[in-house]
């Protein structure tokens, strides 16, 4: 398609700059900081920290504390309500919603400078994509939009966006010409309408060559919903009319594909590779998270779409980009933001040129949005260097759950799970720390997707492994924690995702995490008195 050739040409200069300046990473990073300080100097937030435009890297690091969202919350709320920024002179395009594991929705200012920084990461990634997967040039693409809860849609319709809006205007126009799903599906009144319209456009596109999403569980959900809505989708695609869907969207357009409609009518709804291969014969690539807790779900998604290659996403957050897939590695997007890295154990902070192979660190970002030394709660390991630029593997969310002093971390839990034999069909979804795990005491539950097997004893084996961790063993010996339980359900992934949405997390961006804290009472669907019928005839509780 001609649009792909134009997009490749447009992103070429950015990729060449990225490739040529790798050995000068330190100079690029210092220049990034100088440019950023020029944008924020004199703003109230910068003056509060004593920042000036002529500061060196070392002076900036000494003056500006490490921050999180709470540090910036008042400044962002003031900007959203009053229209005046305390953080940066760069004009704000929109406020992008995001959320953490246990936090409500946060708003990140997307300024002109920040969007330019993201574009500096997208250009080398796109060129490298075309280089590695040339069949992408011959079909249309689906780049996931940012899903927003239904309740927020009317109040922020202009701030709903798709991933193309991370590009500059010119590249966005070019990339838009290659897209399978039109942007206006994001303007539907409800998330279900947006999802239905997305599926209709995707099912109609026999030339679809790329699916780019964030969470593989979101991709699995797309395929499952296609099965659930196959009759309704078949009706829309056969007639080219939305019916009751997409009401209130101006000029919504509607795909028409008698071929896809007939296939959906004949489909029994079973998720099988043969159906999706026939539906999308040109699919060349699926791009999604595939590390840490996302790994088993990425494998499951790829198994349903085996005609396509699979590429793991780099580490992106709403607050900024850390790594991009480049030349087969997850390489630091060093031309984008200002990067530092903090040791999670002793708090030491390193510039990117000071990192060493094997280090496990958390990224700190200073970006054109005005967020400075902003700590992402992500843990990465330094695997090596690409001509001096760090190659980083995402290990999972950093941090500790500490209900009563047990100080568990995701790596400790992952190692314990890896050491036990789980039933063959049981896939770990998440380990959750809860304030009341039974008998009024806190504790931990490993959520597993699979069939219930009462005799497996996995909970006892996992408890024994965790008791090798000193602080956990002490808490158990003192009777402060309930013993670890493994809860199994055939639909556990869906239940987990529903719980995340109820806690304010954004659809499509929910990471599968190894360890989370869920404050408050135990969700009703995890009660050991409820929903027991799914565990097999005669089962007493869905616990291993």
For each residue, the residues with C-beta under 8 A, 3 or more apart:
1: 4 5 137 138 139 140 177 178
2: 5 6
3: 6 7 174 175 177 178
4: 1 7 8 130 136 137 138 178
5: 1 2 8 9 137
6: 2 3 9 10 174 177
7: 3 4 10 11 126 171 174 175 178
8: 4 5 11 12 126 127 130 137
9: 5 6 12
10: 6 7 170 171 174
11: 7 8 14 15 122 123 124 126 127 171
12: 8 9 15 16 123 127
13: 16 17 123
14: 11 17 18 119 120 122 123 124 127
15: 11 12 18 19 123 124 126 127 128
16: 12 13 19 20
17: 13 14 20 21 120 335
18: 14 15 21 22 120 123 124 326 335
19: 15 16 22 124
20: 16 17
21: 17 18 24 25 27 28 335
22: 18 19 25 334 386 387 388 389
23: 387 388
24: 21 27 28
25: 21 22 28 29 332 334 352 353 388 389
26: 29 30 351 352 353
27: 21 24 30 31
28: 21 24 25 31 32 334 335
29: 25 26 32 33 57 334 338 339 351 352 353
30: 26 27 33 34 56 57
31: 27 28 34 35
32: 28 29 35 36 335 336 337 338
33: 29 30 36 37 57 60 338 366
34: 30 31 37 38 53
35: 31 32 38 39
36: 32 33 39 40 113 338 366 367 368
37: 33 34 40 41 46 51 52 53 54 55 60
38: 34 35 41 53
39: 35 36 88 89 90 113 368
40: 36 37 43 45 46 51 87 88 89 370 372
41: 37 38 46 51 52 53
42: 46 47 53
43: 40 46 47 85 86 87 88 89 370
44: 47 48 75 86
45: 40 48 49 72 75 86 87 370 372
46: 37 40 41 42 43 49 51 52 87
47: 42 43 44 50 51
48: 44 45
49: 45 46 63 64 65 372
50: 47 63
51: 37 40 41 46 47 55 60 63 64 372
52: 37 41 46 55
53: 34 37 38 41 42
54: 37
55: 37 51 52 59 60 63
56: 30 59 60
57: 29 30 33 60 61 351
58: 61 62
59: 55 56 62 63
60: 33 37 51 55 56 57 63 64 366
61: 57 58 64 340 349 373
62: 58 59
63: 49 50 51 55 59 60
64: 49 51 60 61 67 366 372 373
65: 49 71 373
66: 342 349 364 373 375
67: 64 71 72 371 372 373 374 375
68: 71 374 375
69: 72 73 100 103 106 374
70: 73
71: 65 67 68
72: 45 67 69 75 76 87 370 371 374
73: 69 70 76 77 106
74: 77 78
75: 44 45 72 78 79 85 86 87 370
76: 72 73 79 80 87 95 107 108 109
77: 73 74 80 81 107
78: 74 75 81 82 84 86
79: 75 76 82 83 84 85 86 87 92 95 109
80: 76 77 95 107
81: 77 78
82: 78 79
83: 79
84: 78 79
85: 43 75 79 88 89 92 109 370
86: 43 44 45 75 78 79
87: 40 43 45 46 72 75 76 79 109 369 370 371
88: 39 40 43 85 109 111 113 368 369 370
89: 39 40 43 85
90: 39 111 112 113 114 368 370
91: 111 112
92: 79 85 95 109 110 111
93: 110 111 112 115
94: 110 158 159 161
95: 76 79 80 92 107 108 109 110 156 159
96: 107 108 109 110 146 159 161 318
97: 105 106 107 108 146 148 152 156 159 318 506
98: 105 106 107 108 317 318 319 506 509
99: 103 104 105 106 503 504 505 506
100: 69 103 106 377 505
101: 397 500 503 505 513 516 517
102: 503 516 517 518 519
103: 69 99 100 106 504
104: 99 503 504
105: 97 98 99 152 504 506
106: 69 73 97 98 99 100 103 318
107: 76 77 80 95 96 97 98
108: 76 95 96 97 98 318 319 369 371
109: 76 79 85 87 88 92 95 96 114 369 370
110: 92 93 94 95 96 114 115 369
111: 88 90 91 92 93 114 115 368 369 370
112: 90 91 93 115 116 368
113: 36 39 88 90 116 117 368 369
114: 90 109 110 111 117 118 320 367 368 369
115: 93 110 111 112 118 119 165 166 168 368
116: 112 113 119 120 168 368
117: 113 114 120 121 320 321 336 337 367 368
118: 114 115 121 122 166 167 320 321 336
119: 14 115 116 122 123 166 167 168 171
120: 14 17 18 116 117 123 333 335 336
121: 117 118 124 125 314 321 324 333 335 336
122: 11 14 118 119 125 126 166 167 171 324
123: 11 12 13 14 15 18 119 120 126 127 171
124: 11 14 15 18 19 121 127 128 324 326
125: 121 122 128 129 314 324 325 326
126: 7 8 11 15 122 123 129 130
127: 8 11 12 14 15 123 124 130 131
128: 15 124 125 131 132 325 326 327
129: 125 126 132 133 136 285 311 325
130: 4 8 126 127 133 134 136 137
131: 127 128 134
132: 128 129 309 311 328
133: 129 130 136 210 284 285 309 311
134: 130 131 137
135: 138 139 209 282 284 285
136: 4 129 130 133 139 141 209 210 284 285
137: 1 4 5 8 130 134
138: 1 4 135 207 209 282
139: 1 135 136 205 207 208 209 210 282 283 284
140: 1 178 179 180 205 207 208 209
141: 136 175 178 179 180 208 209 210 211 212
142: 179 180 181 198 202 208 210 211 212 213
143: 162 163 164 175 179 212
144: 147 162 163 212 213 214 218 508
145: 160 161 162 163 181 183 185 186 194 198 508
146: 96 97 160 161 162 163 186 506 508 509
147: 144 191 194 506 507 508 509
148: 97 152 153 156 160 186 191 506 507
149: 152 153 191 501 504 506 507
150: 153 189 190 191 192
151:
152: 97 105 148 149 155 156
153: 148 149 150 156 157 160 188 189 190 191
154: 157 189
155: 152
156: 95 97 148 152 153 159 160
157: 153 154 160 187
158: 94
159: 94 95 96 97 156
160: 145 146 148 153 156 157 186 187
161: 94 96 145 146 165 186
162: 143 144 145 146 165 183 186
163: 143 144 145 146 166 212
164: 143 167 172 175 176 179 183
165: 115 161 162 172
166: 115 118 119 122 163
167: 118 119 122 164 171 172 175
168: 115 116 119 171 172
169: 172 173
170: 10 173 174
171: 7 10 11 119 122 123 167 168 174 175
172: 164 165 167 168 169 175 176
173: 169 170 176 177
174: 3 6 7 10 170 171 177 178
175: 3 7 141 143 164 167 171 172 178 179
176: 164 172 173 179 183
177: 1 3 6 173 174
178: 1 3 4 7 140 141 174 175
179: 140 141 142 143 164 175 176 182 183
180: 140 141 142 201 202 205 208
181: 142 145 185 197 198 201 202
182: 179 185 201 253
183: 145 162 164 176 179 186
184: 187 249 250 251 252 253
185: 145 181 182 188 194 197 198 201 246
186: 145 146 148 160 161 162 183 194
187: 157 160 184 249 250
188: 153 185 191 193 194 197 245 246 248 249
189: 150 153 154 193 247 248 249
190: 150 153 193 194
191: 147 148 149 150 153 188 194 195 507
192: 150 195 196
193: 188 189 190 196 197 245 246 247
194: 145 147 185 186 188 190 191 197 198
195: 191 192 198 199 222 225
196: 192 193 199 200 225 229 232 233 245
197: 181 185 188 193 194 200 201 242 245 246 252
198: 142 145 181 185 194 195 201 202 222
199: 195 196 202 203 222 225 226 229 233
200: 196 197 203 204 233 236 237 254 255
201: 180 181 182 185 197 198 204 205 255
202: 142 180 181 198 199 205 208 211 222 226
203: 199 200 226 233 237 255 257 260 264 279
204: 200 201 237 255 256 257 260
205: 139 140 180 201 202 208 255 280
206: 257 259 260 279 280 281 282
207: 138 139 140 282
208: 139 140 141 142 180 202 205 211 280 282 283
209: 135 136 138 139 140 141 282 283 284 285
210: 133 136 139 141 142 283 284 285 286 287
211: 141 142 202 208 219 283 285 286 287 305 308
212: 141 142 143 144 163 285 286 287 288
213: 142 144 216 218 219 222 286 287 288 508
214: 144 218 288 289 313 316 508 509
215: 218 219 288 289 294 297 508 509 510 511 512
216: 213 219 220 288 289 290 294 297 298 300 301 512
217: 220 221 294 297 493 497 510 512
218: 144 213 214 215 221 222 288 507 508 510
219: 211 213 215 216 222 223 286 288 301
220: 216 217 223 224 297 300 301 304 493
221: 217 218 224 225 494 497
222: 195 198 199 202 213 218 219 225 226
223: 219 220 226 227 271 276 301 304
224: 220 221 227 228 271
225: 195 196 199 221 222 228 229
226: 199 202 203 222 223 229 230 233 264
227: 223 224 230 267 269 270 271
228: 224 225 269
229: 196 199 225 226 232 233
230: 226 227 233 234 264 265 267 269
231: 234 235 264 265
232: 196 229 235 236
233: 196 199 200 203 226 229 230 236 237 260 261 264
234: 230 231 237 238 260 261 262 264 265
235: 231 232 238 239 243 261
236: 200 232 233 239 240 241 242 243 245 254 255 261
237: 200 203 204 233 234 240 255 256 257 258 260 261 264
238: 234 235 256 258 261 262
239: 235 236 256
240: 236 237 254 255 256
241: 236 254
242: 197 236 245 246 247 252 254
243: 235 236
244: 247
245: 188 193 196 197 236 242
246: 185 188 193 197 242 249 252 254
247: 189 193 242 244
248: 188 189
249: 184 187 188 189 246 252
250: 184 187
251: 184
252: 184 197 242 246 249
253: 182 184
254: 200 236 240 241 242 246
255: 200 201 203 204 205 236 237 240
256: 204 237 238 239 240
257: 203 204 206 237 260 261
258: 237 238 261 262
259: 206 262 263
260: 203 204 206 233 234 237 257 263 264 279
261: 233 234 235 236 237 238 257 258 264 265
262: 234 238 258 259 265 266
263: 259 260 266 267 275 278 279
264: 203 226 230 231 233 234 237 260 261 267
265: 230 231 234 261 262
266: 262 263
267: 227 230 263 264 270 275
268:
269: 227 228 230
270: 227 267 275
271: 223 224 227 275 304
272: 275 276 304
273: 276 277 303 304 305 306 307
274: 277 278
275: 263 267 270 271 272 278 279
276: 223 272 273 279 280 283 304 305 307
277: 273 274 280 281 283 305 306 307
278: 263 274 275 281
279: 203 206 260 263 275 276
280: 205 206 208 276 277 283 305 307
281: 206 277 278 307
282: 135 138 139 206 207 208 209
283: 139 208 209 210 211 276 277 280 286 305 307 308
284: 133 135 136 139 209 210 308 309
285: 129 133 135 136 209 210 211 212 308 309 310 311
286: 210 211 212 213 219 283 301 302 305 308 309 310 311
287: 210 211 212 213 310 311 312 313
288: 212 213 214 215 216 218 219 294 298 301 310 312 313
289: 214 215 216 292 294 298 312 313 394 511 512
290: 216 294 295 298 299 310 312 313
291: 294 295 312 393 394 395
292: 289 295 394 395 396 410 512 513 514
293: 396 428 430 511 512 513 514
294: 215 216 217 288 289 290 291 297 298 511 512
295: 290 291 292 298 299
296: 299 300 427 428
297: 215 216 217 220 294 300 301 427 493 512
298: 216 288 289 290 294 295 301 302 310 312
299: 290 295 296 302 303
300: 216 220 296 297 303 304 427
301: 216 219 220 223 286 288 297 298 304 305
302: 286 298 299 305 306 308 310
303: 273 299 300 306
304: 220 223 271 272 273 276 300 301
305: 211 273 276 277 280 283 286 301 302 308
306: 273 277 302 303
307: 273 276 277 280 281 283
308: 211 283 284 285 286 302 305
309: 132 133 284 285 286
310: 285 286 287 288 290 298 302
311: 129 132 133 285 286 287 325
312: 287 288 289 290 291 298 325 330
313: 214 287 288 289 290 316 325
314: 121 125 321 322 323 324 325 330 331 333
315: 321 322 323 330 363 378 380 392 394
316: 214 313 320 321 322
317: 98 320 321 322 376 378
318: 96 97 98 106 108 509
319: 98 108 365 367 369 371 374 376
320: 114 117 118 316 317 336 337 365 367 369 371 374 376
321: 117 118 121 314 315 316 317 324 333 336 337
322: 314 315 316 317 332 333 339 363 365 376 378 380 392
323: 314 315 330 331 332 333 380 391 392 394
324: 121 122 124 125 314 321 330 331 333
325: 125 128 129 311 312 313 314 328 329 330 331
326: 18 124 125 128 329 330 331 386
327: 128 331 386
328: 132 325
329: 325 326 383 384 386 391
330: 312 314 315 323 324 325 326 391 392 393 394
331: 314 323 324 325 326 327 386 389 390 391 392
332: 25 322 323 339 352 389 390 391 392
333: 120 121 314 321 322 323 324 336 337
334: 22 25 28 29 339 352 389
335: 17 18 21 28 32 120 121
336: 32 117 118 120 121 320 321 333 367
337: 32 117 320 321 333 365 366 367 368
338: 29 32 33 36 365 366 367
339: 29 322 332 334 351 352 363 364 365 366
340: 61 349 350 351 352 363 364 366 373
341: 349 350 351 352 355 359 361 362 363 364 380
342: 66 347 348 349 350 361 362 364 375
343: 346 347 348 349 350 359 360 361 362
344: 360 361 362 379 398 399
345:
346: 343
347: 342 343
348: 342 343
349: 61 66 340 341 342 343 364
350: 340 341 342 343 354 355 359 361
351: 26 29 57 339 340 341 354
352: 25 26 29 332 334 339 340 341 355 389 390
353: 25 26 29 388
354: 350 351
355: 341 350 352 359 361 382 390
356: 359 382
357: 382 383 384 385
358: 381 382
359: 341 343 350 355 356 381 382
360: 343 344 379 380 381 382 395
361: 341 342 343 344 350 355 379 380 382
362: 341 342 343 344 375 376 377 378 379 380 398
363: 315 322 339 340 341 375 376 378 380
364: 66 339 340 341 342 349 373 374 375 376
365: 319 320 322 337 338 339 371 373 374 376
366: 33 36 60 64 337 338 339 340 371 372 373 374
367: 36 114 117 319 320 336 337 338 370 371 374
368: 36 39 88 90 111 112 113 114 115 116 117 337
369: 87 88 108 109 110 111 113 114 319 320
370: 40 43 45 72 75 85 87 88 90 109 111 367
371: 67 72 87 108 319 320 365 366 367 374
372: 40 45 49 51 64 67 366
373: 61 64 65 66 67 340 364 365 366
374: 67 68 69 72 319 320 364 365 366 367 371
375: 66 67 68 342 362 363 364
376: 317 319 320 322 362 363 364 365
377: 100 362 397 398 399
378: 315 317 322 362 363 394 396 397 398
379: 344 360 361 362 394 395 396 397 398 410 411
380: 315 322 323 341 360 361 362 363 392 393 394 395
381: 358 359 360 392 393 395
382: 355 356 357 358 359 360 361 390 391 392
383: 329 357 391 392 393
384: 329 357 390 391
385: 357 388 389 390 391
386: 22 326 327 329 331 389 390 391
387: 22 23
388: 22 23 25 353 385
389: 22 25 331 332 334 352 385 386
390: 331 332 352 355 382 384 385 386
391: 323 329 330 331 332 382 383 384 385 386
392: 315 322 323 330 331 332 380 381 382 383
393: 291 330 380 381 383
394: 289 291 292 315 323 330 378 379 380
395: 291 292 360 379 380 381 410 411
396: 292 293 378 379 410 411 414 513 514 515
397: 101 377 378 379 410 511 513 514 515
398: 344 362 377 378 379 409 410
399: 344 377 409 410
400: 407 408 409
401: 406 408 409 433 444 515 516 517
402: 405 406 407 408
403: 406 433 435 442 443 475 480 481 517
404: 442 475 480 481
405: 402 471 474 475 480
406: 401 402 403 469 471 472 474 475 480 481
407: 400 402 471 472
408: 400 401 402 412 413 433 444 466 469 471 472 515
409: 398 399 400 401 412 413 515
410: 292 379 395 396 397 398 399 413 414 513 514 515
411: 379 395 396 414 415
412: 408 409 415 416 466 469
413: 408 409 410 416 417 431 466 514 515
414: 396 410 411 417 418 514
415: 411 412 418 419 465
416: 412 413 419 420 462 465 466 468 469
417: 413 414 420 422 428 431 446 462 465
418: 414 415
419: 415 416 465
420: 416 417 458 461 462 465
421: 458 461
422: 417 426 428 448 456 458
423: 426 450 451 453 456 458 488 544
424:
425: 450 451
426: 422 423 448 449 450 453 458 488 544
427: 296 297 300 448 449 450 493
428: 293 296 417 422 431 446 447 448 514
429: 447 448 449 492 493 496 512
430: 293 446 447 496 512 513 514 515 516
431: 413 417 428 444 445 446 447 514 515 516
432: 444 445 447 515 516 517 518
433: 401 403 408 442 443 444 515 516 517 518
434: 437 442 443 444 445 518 522 526
435: 403 442 519 520 521 522
436: 440 441 442 521 522
437: 434 441 442 443 444 445 481 482 485 522
438: 441 443 482 485 528
439: 482
440: 436
441: 436 437 438 479 480 481 482
442: 403 404 433 434 435 436 437 480 481 482
443: 403 433 434 437 438 481 482 483 484 485
444: 401 408 431 432 433 434 437 466 481 482 484 485
445: 431 432 434 437 484 485 486 487 526
446: 417 428 430 431 458 459 462 484 485 486 487
447: 428 429 430 431 432 487 489 492 495 496
448: 422 426 427 428 429 458 486 487 488 489 492 544
449: 426 427 429 488 489 490 491 492 493
450: 423 425 426 427 453 488 490 492
451: 423 425 488 490 536
452: 488 489 534 535 536 539 542 544
453: 423 426 450 456 488 544
454: 535 536 539 540 544
455:
456: 422 423 453 544
457: 460 461 544
458: 420 421 422 423 426 446 448 461 462 486 544
459: 446 462 463 483 484 485 486 543 544
460: 457 463 464 483
461: 420 421 457 458 464 465
462: 416 417 420 446 458 459 465 466 484 486
463: 459 460 466 467 476 483 484
464: 460 461 467 468
465: 415 416 417 419 420 461 462 468
466: 408 412 413 416 444 462 463 469 472 473 484
467: 463 464 472 473 476
468: 416 464 465 473
469: 406 408 412 416 466 472 473
470: 473 474
471: 405 406 407 408 474 475
472: 406 407 408 466 467 469 475 476 481
473: 466 467 468 469 470 476 477
474: 405 406 470 471 477 478
475: 403 404 405 406 471 472 478 480 481
476: 463 467 472 473 479 480 481 483
477: 473 474
478: 474 475
479: 441 476
480: 403 404 405 406 441 442 475 476
481: 403 404 406 437 441 442 443 444 472 475 476
482: 437 438 439 441 442 443 444 485
483: 443 459 460 463 476
484: 443 444 445 446 459 462 463 466
485: 437 438 443 444 445 446 459 482 543 544
486: 445 446 448 458 459 462 543 544
487: 445 446 447 448 492 526 542 543 544
488: 423 426 448 449 450 451 452 453 492 535 542 543 544
489: 447 448 449 452 492 495 531 534 535 542
490: 449 450 451 534
491: 449 494 495 534
492: 429 447 448 449 450 487 488 489 495 496
493: 217 220 297 427 429 449 496 497
494: 221 491 497 498
495: 447 489 491 492 498 499 525
496: 429 430 447 492 493 499 500
497: 217 221 493 494 500 501 510
498: 494 495 501 502
499: 495 496 502 503 518 523
500: 101 496 497 503 505 510
501: 149 497 498 504 505 507 510
502: 498 499
503: 99 101 102 104 499 500 518
504: 99 103 104 105 149 501
505: 99 100 101 500 501 509 510
506: 97 98 99 105 146 147 148 149 509 510
507: 147 148 149 191 218 501 510
508: 144 145 146 147 213 214 215 218
509: 98 146 147 214 215 318 505 506
510: 215 217 218 497 500 501 505 506 507
511: 215 289 293 294 397
512: 215 216 217 289 292 293 294 297 429 430
513: 101 292 293 396 397 410 430 516
514: 292 293 396 397 410 413 414 428 430 431
515: 396 397 401 408 409 410 413 430 431 432 433
516: 101 102 401 430 431 432 433 513
517: 101 102 401 403 432 433
518: 102 432 433 434 499 503 523
519: 102 435
520: 435
521: 435 436
522: 434 435 436 437 526 527
523: 499 518 526 527
524: 527 530
525: 495 530 531
526: 434 445 487 522 523
527: 522 523 524 530
528: 438 541 542 543
529: 532 541
530: 524 525 527
531: 489 525 534 542
532: 529 535 539 540 541 542
533:
534: 452 489 490 491 531 542
535: 452 454 488 489 532 539 541 542
536: 451 452 454 539
537:
538:
539: 452 454 532 535 536 542
540: 454 532
541: 528 529 532 535
542: 452 487 488 489 528 531 532 534 535 539
543: 459 485 486 487 488 528
544: 423 426 448 452 453 454 456 457 458 459 485 486 487 488
